[in-house]
Amino acid sequence: MSTIIDKTPPLLPQPTALQSFGLWLRQPGFLTSMPILILFLAGFVGPLVIVLGFSFLPERTFGFHGEWTVENYVHILTESYYISFLWSFGLATATVACCLLISYPVSYGLAKVFGRWAAPIMLLLVIPLFVSENVRLFGWYILLLKGGGIFAGITKELFGFNTGTMLYSNGTTLLGMVYVYLPYTLFPTTLGLSLVPRDQVDAAGDLGANRFQIFREVELPVAMPGILIGSLLTFVLAVGAISEAKVLGGANTVVISHSIQHEFTYAQNWPLGSSISMFAILITGVLVVYVMHRLDLDRLLGRR
Amino acid sequence: MEDRKKRWVHALIGVWTAVVLLFFFLPIAAVIISSFSKSRYFRFPMKEWSFKWYDETINANLTENLHLTSLYVAGCVALIALVLGFFGALAFARYDWKGRILYQRLIMLPVFFPQAVLGLALLLWFTYIGVLPTWEAAVFAHLVWIAPIVTLVISIQVYGFDVSQEEAAYDLGANRWQVFWEVTLPALAPGLFSGGLFAFLLSWGNFPLSTYTTGADSTVTEWLYTKMSSGYTPMIPTMGAFSVYGSVIILFAAYIFLVAHRRRAAKRL
């Protein structure tokens, strides 16, 4: 508010606080942001407030009747819930690392090498994103099925030996997660790398920088926002993953979204489920706000 | 010497991309192969290939219901997300206004949020305010996540839009509506097109939000998950194959449409 008043020449009558608030409300930008802001309030802030409220209710209650407690949080901290948190965040971190390693060369190719082939290749890479992840995970299930899976069938036909099952292990869960979330790392990284100006790379090369120095000193800093967004998106989605562990990992990995789902469905303990959710929300939220704070979305999306 | 080394690196990148593409399509191919299996339990190599389960799936009542529900949800989400995203993108990228930076970060929050948790939070919220979980509720749930993504997609187009075109039209005597219909909208059309496509397909394939919010109405992905977690049913691969065919057809149609559109636009100039 104060900056508006500062800008007004001193001789003119000063707008009152109410008037300048009215002016602020009438900005075209604010008006056009209204529809989606209302959706944001009704579909995101509202639900979060309710979850926060429920997390302070006594065990197995289904409405707000005036009793508040922190029991749920104490319960989570004292019981072994940290194991599923460790699983979720560990798997998510591993997923991000694998996705970055796999997608960086491809992104580099898309942004710098493939030229006019980049668009069709991009289209091919987009298709799997639009096939439901459950269908694709089922594909892995069929590939890896014990005895009768496609991999097992091929090794048996060609080499004549039986392979055991590859399903139901943590490695397979990781495979499924890397597979499902790879596009979310790939596309932002490509966006970031396409911002790297060619002349800067050439100039660095002419000045005697080797490939690794160019990577570290030129490419990485410019492409960083894209890489950060991709990693963040992948990490958050991976933390919330449900199907991968269930379809490919079997019962021996309990990730955080299973614990939450369990409390809400079988156990019918909404308050406990809510407080586990709050932990997940807090940890990812801090990360998201921290990264978002450091990003310039205008520049990343190509504002002139 | 330098050039030869570069060519090697580029060839390696090409090969790696091919490997990644293979990795992407392997499970999809597996689903399609298994959909032609005749036996009740999948074994590979398959003894007999047949369309038996295609017949059964097409003739099952539930197939039509599942696909209709998915279609309704995805269609409504795409339409509403387009409108929201269009205005949202103007606020995101077109206008300079106080609070824009905060707004940009706020509306991105639902995208960077674990979806399963968002789905459950919405279920609690619906229960609290007395909304029954139906496919309409799922449309709302999808919008919370998809509308910001569409906003982003359209924003990229808006950033590239030259505002002086609008001003020129005003100078030539066009009114607000004429400028909107004949300058702004055509210029943003490609962004709106891909935004709508994104919205439709993301909603079509969504599982974590649907599972908590559709209630008794089941979408294709929900049915697949329920059947998968209880073991193998021969209708899973066929149902999965259908949804693959659907997505691929829509994407290719969209791609051809875009290429043709660009050719036509290039001819006009």
Interface residues (C-beta under 8 A of the other chain):
Chain A: W24 Q27 P28 G29 F30 T32 S33 M34 P35 I36 L37 L39 F40 G43 F44 G46 P47 L48 I50 V51 F54 I102 S103 P105 V106 Y108 G109 L110 V113 F114 I121 L123 L124 L125 V126 I127 P128 L129 F130 V131 S132 E133 N134 V135 R136 L137 F138 G139 W140 Y141 I142 L143 L145 G147 G148 G149 I150 A152 G153 I154 E157 Y179 L182 L232 L233 V236 L237 V239 G240 A241 I242 S243 K246 V247 S257 I260 Q261 F264 W270 G273 S274 S277 A280 I281 T284 V288 M292 H293 L297 D298 L301 G302 R303 R304
Chain B: H10 L12 I13 G14 W16 T17 V20 L21 F23 F24 F25 L26 P27 I28 A29 A30 V31 I33 S34 Y41 F42 R43 F44 P45 V83 L84 G85 F87 G88 L90 A91 F92 A93 R94 Y95 D96 W97 K98 G99 R100 Y103 Q104 R105 L106 I107 M108 L109 P110 V111 F112 F113 P114 Q115 A116 V117 L118 L120 A121 L122 L123 L124 W125 Y128 I129 F140 A141 L143 V144 A147 P148 T151 L152 S155 I156 Y159 G160 L201 L202 W204 G205 N206 F207 P208 V220 T221 L224 Y225 M228 S229 I236 P237 G240 S243 V244 S247 V248 I250 L251 Y255
